[in-house]
């Protein structure tokens, strides 16, 4: 598994989760319906995800140094 991951063979689910994490600061996109529901329950808004800090934290990981990470960085910068 580790060798496959180092070669960029990572399940799409994990690619998507990492892409969301780098893009929004959360592993999944929070739907607008959930935000409205939180408001209706009187809950405070979710904190803004700090994707730049996350990227700095995980830069040393092999997955981030792989070619897939370059594609994810492109997604994150959009």
PyMOL commands that set and color helices and strands:
alter all, ss='L'
color gray80, all
select helices_A, chain A and resi 2-6+12-24+32-40+51-58+62-65+67-77
alter helices_A, ss='H'
color red, helices_A
deselect
rebuild
show_as cartoon
